Amino acid sequence: MSKSLNLIKDPIGPLLRKIAIPASVGTLFQTLFNVVDTYFAGKISPEALSALAKSFPIYFIIIA
């Protein structure tokens, strides 16, 4: 498990899978979290939904 990835000598295909799949899964869960958060904020009030919409760019900057 402690094997490091050699980005210069290893084949591109396996490297891409080892890096892109975990990143894609993480992004999927972040997006699902935002969708659920938006749903429940919309149930509260339009003001809560607009506050959430204003905070999304800040959230994505922090995650990046």
C-alpha positions as CSV (number, residue, x, y, z in Angstrom):
1,M,0.0,0.0,0.0
2,S,3.0,2.3,0.5
3,K,4.1,1.9,-3.1
4,S,4.5,5.4,-4.6
5,L,3.4,6.3,-8.2
6,N,6.2,7.0,-10.6
7,L,4.7,9.5,-12.9
8,I,7.6,9.4,-15.3
9,K,8.2,5.7,-15.9
10,D,4.9,4.0,-15.2
11,P,2.3,3.5,-18.0
12,I,-0.2,6.2,-18.4
13,G,-3.4,4.1,-18.3
14,P,-2.9,2.5,-14.8
15,L,-1.7,5.8,-13.4
16,L,-4.7,7.7,-14.7
17,R,-7.0,5.1,-13.2
18,K,-5.2,5.2,-9.8
19,I,-5.4,9.0,-9.7
20,A,-8.7,9.8,-11.5
21,I,-11.0,7.2,-10.0
22,P,-10.6,8.3,-6.3
23,A,-10.8,12.0,-7.4
24,S,-14.0,11.3,-9.3
25,V,-15.6,9.4,-6.4
26,G,-14.7,12.3,-4.1
27,T,-16.2,14.8,-6.5
28,L,-19.3,12.7,-6.8
29,F,-19.9,12.7,-3.1
30,Q,-19.3,16.4,-2.8
31,T,-21.8,17.1,-5.5
32,L,-24.4,14.7,-3.9
33,F,-23.8,16.6,-0.6
34,N,-24.5,19.9,-2.3
35,V,-27.6,18.5,-4.0
36,V,-29.1,17.2,-0.7
37,D,-28.1,20.5,1.1
38,T,-29.8,22.5,-1.6
39,Y,-33.0,20.3,-1.3
40,F,-33.3,20.8,2.4
41,A,-32.4,24.5,2.3
42,G,-35.2,24.9,-0.4
43,K,-37.6,23.3,2.0
44,I,-36.8,25.9,4.7
45,S,-37.2,29.2,2.7
46,P,-36.2,31.0,-0.4
47,E,-33.8,33.1,1.6
48,A,-32.0,30.0,2.9
49,L,-31.7,28.7,-0.6
50,S,-30.2,32.0,-1.8
51,A,-27.7,32.1,1.1
52,L,-26.6,28.6,0.1
53,A,-26.3,29.6,-3.5
54,K,-24.1,32.5,-2.5
55,S,-21.9,30.3,-0.3
56,F,-21.3,27.6,-3.0
57,P,-18.4,29.4,-4.7
58,I,-16.6,29.9,-1.4
59,Y,-17.1,26.2,-0.6
60,F,-15.6,25.1,-3.9
61,I,-12.6,27.5,-3.5
62,I,-11.9,25.9,-0.1
63,I,-12.2,22.4,-1.5
64,A,-10.0,23.2,-4.4
